[in-house]
Amino acid sequence: MEQIKITEVGPRDGLQNEKTILSTQDKFEFVSRLVESGSKNIELTSFVRKDRIPQMGDATELAALVLPKFQNQVQFSCLTPNAKGYEGAKEAGFSEVAVFTATSETFTKKNINMTIQESLDFFKPIFTEAKSDGIKVRGYISTVIACPYEGKIKPEQTLEIAERLLDAGAYEISLGETIGVAVPMEVESLLEVLLKKIPTSYLAGHFHDTYGMAVANIKQALSMGIRSFDSSAGGLGGCPYAKGAAGNVATEDLVYFLHKEGYDTGIRLDSLIKASQFMEERIGRKLTSRTYVAMKNVD
C-alpha cells in the first residue's frame, strides 16, 4: 500500500488554542500515547513567549521529557517564530523546526504583528542558522484559500510565498486552509496553480473542518498527488482569529478515511482513540471527531 505522511499537530496547534492549560506531565502522557499509536511525525510545541501563549510556556521542559525517550522513533518538530525561538529549539535538541506566515496581510498583521514581507525577512536568520546546524525547516502558510478579513485569496498569492519559502530552504510547505471554508473545487484551483511550479513532494495539506469539508478536500488533494497531511488527534484546535472556525481535521477521521481508501499511515486507530480519550478527560470538553465518537465506546 502507498504510504501517506501524517504530521500530528495536536500537541502544538491543537493545545495552543485550548482554554485549559495542561501540565507538562499530561502533555508527555498524550505524546507517549500518540507514539504508541504509530505516529511518526509529531509537532510537539512552540518556542514563544509564555505571556503571549501560556499553553506553550513549558516548551523546554516538555522537550526534555519527550526527546530523550522517543527521538529515535519519531521526527519531532516545533514552531519557532523568531531567532530566539530557534535558539531555544536548537538547545532543546530538535532536528526540525517550523516557521509560519500567511497569504493575507491583515491576517499576518493580527497573528504575528508583521507584514508578509517582514515575516519572510524575519525568517532569514532562522534558515541560515538551520542550514549551518543541519536542522530541517518546514514552512506554514495560513489562509491559502480564504481569509476571515480579506475573503477569497488568489492561488497566485500562495504560489509566490511558497516559492520564496522553498528558495529560502524549507523542505516542505504546509498549506493551511485556516478557517475551514473551502470545497474541493477551490482546492483543485489552488493546486492547479501550485503544481505547475512546485512538485507534490514539497507540499502538504493542512485542512480545518469548520464546514465538514476537510476529508473531501483531502480526497481532492490526494487525487492530485499530495501525500502529506497535517491533522490533530480528536480534532483539537481552531483558529482564534476566525469566529466559529473548527479545529484541524481529526487524525482519527483522516486515518479512517485513508485506510478505507487503501493507503497506509502506520497509525493504529484503536490506540489513537485512547490518546484522544485521555485528552478529552484532561481538557474537560467533548472532542468532535466523528470517528472518535463512533469508536471510543466500542470494545
N, C-alpha and C positions, 0 to 999 in steps of 0.2 A: 504493500500500500504506500501511496505517496505521503511523505511526511509534511506536516504543517507546523510551523513555528508559532507557539503561543507565548507571548510575554505577559505574565501575570502582574497586573499593576495594582492589585488590591491593597497591599501593604503601604503603598505611597499614594497613588492617585485616588484610591478608594477611601482610605482612612483620613486623608488630608482634609476631606470635606465633611467628615462626620463630626457632630457636635460633641460626642463623647470622646474624651482624650484617654486612650488606653495606656496601661502601664507597659513598660519595656518588656516585662516578662510575658504579658499577654500577647504582645506582638511577636515575640520569639516563638511562643507556642503556635500561633497562627502560621508563621512561616514554616515551622517544623512540620506542620500538618500538610502544608502545600507541597513541601519537598517530598513527603511521604506519598502524596498522590501522584507524583511523577513530574511535577513542574520543573522545567529545566532552565527557564529564563524568568527571573523574578526582579521586578523593580522594588527595591527594599525601602527606600526612604528618600528624604530630600535634605540637603545641607543648606538650610535657610535660617534666618533669624528667628529665635524662639518667640520673641514678642510679636512677630508677624504671623507665624503659623505654629502655634504651640503644639499642635498634633504631631509635628515632626521635630520637636525640640530635643529628642533623645537619639538623634541620628548616630552619633559617635558611639554611644552606649549600646545601641541595638546592633550596629555593625560588629562591635567587639564580641557580642554573643553569637551572632549568626555566621560570620565569615570563617572563623577558625573551624567550625563544625561542618559546614556544608559547602565551602567554596570549591572543593574538588568535584562536587556533584552537580553544581548549579552555576549558571552565569548570572551573577547579581549585578544590578545597576542601581544608580541613584541619580537624582536630579541635582544639577549644580548651576544655579542661576548666575553665578559670578565667579571671579577668580578666587575669592576667599572660600567659597563653597567647594570649588575644585580642589583646593589645597586640603580642605577637611576630608574630602572623599579619598584623595590620594593617601593621606596619612592613615586613614582608616583601613586602607588595603583594597579598595575597589579597583577592578580591572576594566570597568566600563562605567561611563557617566553619560548623562543626557543634558542637552540644552533645549530651550524652548522659545519659540516666537509664534507669531500668528500672521495671517494674511490681511487682517483688519487693523488699521491704525488705531481706531477707537478702542478695540478690544485689547490691543497690546499696551496702550497707554493705561487703561484701567487695571490690567492684570499685573504688569511689571513696571509701570510708570516710565515707559520709554517709547519712542517711535520704533517702527520696524527697523529702520536703518541703524538707530542707536543700539538696538538689541543685537543686531548682527555684528556691529563693531565691538560690542561688549564681549562677544564670544571669542573674538580672535585670539586673545591670550590663552584661553582655555584650549583651543585647537592646537596652538603652538606648543604649549606645555604637554598636552596629552600625546602628541606625536613623539616628542622627546622622551616621554615616560613610558611609551608603549601601552597607553590606555586608550581603549576604543571610545568613540563619541557617537552617540545616537542623537538625531535631531527631531524634535517635535515641532509640527506646525499645526496650530489651532485654527479653527474656523475655516476649514478648507472649502466648504461648500456654502455655508451661511453664517452670518454674524448676528448676534442679538441687537446690535446697534446699527450696522450698516446694511443688513439684509443680504441679498444674494451676492456671492463672491465669484468673480470670473476665474475660470480654471487657469488662465494665463498668470494670474497673480500668485497662485500656488506654485506653478511651474518655476517662476522666477526665483522665489525664495528657496524652493527645494534645490535648484541648481546651485545657488550660492552656498547653501549648507554643504552640499556634496563637494563642491570645489574647495571648501574650507577644510574638508577632511572627514565629514560624517560618513559612517559606514552604512547607515540605514536612516530613512526618513519615515517617521510615523505620521500618517495623515489623519489629523484629528477632526472628525465630524462632531464638533464640540457640543452642539445644542440638540443633536439628535432629530433634526427635521428632514433630513434627506430621504429620497426614494431612489431605487436602483437606476432610474434613467439619469439622475443627476450624478450618481457615482460613475456611470458609464461615460458621461460627458467629460467629467474631470479626468478620468484615466485615459481617455482617448487622446487628450492633450498631453498629459504627462508621459505616456508611454512612447510617444514619438521621439522623445529626447532622453528618457531615463529607463533603463532596464528594470524589469519587475523585481529583480533580486535586491534592488536598493530601496524598495518601498514596502511599507506595512500599513495595514488598515487599523484605525482606532475609532470605533463607532460607538456612539451613545444611543440609548434605546428609548428616548422620550416618547416617540410615537409607535414603538414596537416594530420599527423597520430595520433594526441593526442586523439581524440574521439575513434578511432579504438583501441588504446592501453588501453583506459579506459574500453571499452567493454570487452577486454580480461581480465583485472584485475577484473572486476565485475563478470565475469564467474567463476573466481577462488576464489571468496568470499570477495574481498576487498569492503568495504562500506564507505570509507572516501577518499575524493579527494580535492586537492587544485586547485583553479582557480582564475583568475583575471578579473574583470569587463572590458569588451571591448577588452580583450587580452593584457592589459598593461604589459609592462616589457620586459625582454630579458636578455641574458647573455652577459655581456661586454667582456668576455674572449673568446667568440666563434663567429667568424666572420659570420654574416648572421643569427645568431640564433634568431628565433622569440620569442615572449613573451609567457607567460603561456597560457595554454588553456583558452579561454574566458569563463567566467562564463555563459554568455548567451548561448553559444554553448553547454556547459555541461548541463545546466538546460533544454534546449530544448530537448536534446537527452534523458536525464533521464526521463523526464515527458512522452515523447513518448514511452519509453520502459516500462512505468508503475510504475516507482519509485516516491517517494515523496521527495522533497527537502525543502519544506516550503518557497521557494522563488517565488515571483510573477514576472514573466518575464517582464510584461509591466512596472512595477516600476523600475526594474533593468535597462531596456533600458534608462529610464530617468536619472538614476545615471551616466551611461556611456556617455550619450549625454552631460551632464554637464561637464564631464571630457574632452571630445573631444574639447569642446569650450575653456576650460582653458589651455590645453597643446598645442593647436594650430596645431594639426595634426589629420589626419583621423585614426579612430580606425579600426582594421582589422577583428573583429568578424563577421563571415558570418551571424549569427542570428541577431546581432545588426544592420548590414547594411540592412538586409531584412526587419526588423521590425520598424526601427526608424521613418520612414515616413508614417507608416500605422496608420490610425486613429483608 
